[in-house]
């Protein structure tokens, strides 16, 4: 009987000694199992992050170096401009103040705001500054000449970047403009570069350009 009791006691002690190691092993195994999906998720995230994103033009977003100066919030932001008709939207962008003045001088604010689905090639203040001041002042004082120039910057349909790749379009002035380019780099009439393109307003697509277009 004593021998049997001793053996039972020995077995119980051995089991008690082995049990913690077994539990620890199970616990470690469980940790490894849980860690694996995390590593997999991290790998998936890395794979996803390494996939090149489509460029802004392809994604239908504004693009170009000039877009960096657009306010992030408020009426002059991309979101804000999308809520307003084009002449009003332009008036909220400080870089287009000369254009806005010209549009008002020509009496075209209502014409542009009430038009449906148009494209405006909008010269920046710097674009107007390329014109000698005396010549610019003369044009601003001549409503007919000013209207002729400004309506040459407007096309009667919403143009996408893809349409600008090799395009020819009639303007509201009844003249024709040509466009060339790809990706996020486009030229109008081989003279004006698009510095911020595919800007949406309530009734127009706007392409901000660095040179004033002159009717041919």
Protein Blocks (a to p, Z undefined) as FASTA:
>chain_A
ZZmmmmmmmmmmmmmmmmmmmmmmmmmmmmmmmmmmmmmmmmmmmmmmmpccddfklnop
aedjklmmpcfbdjklmklmmmpcfklmmmmpmklmmmmmmmmmnopmmmmmmpghiadd
dddfklmmmpcfklmmmmmmmmklmmmmmmmmpccbdcdfklmmogcdddfkopacdded
ehjaccehhlaccfbghiacfkbccdddfbdcddZZ
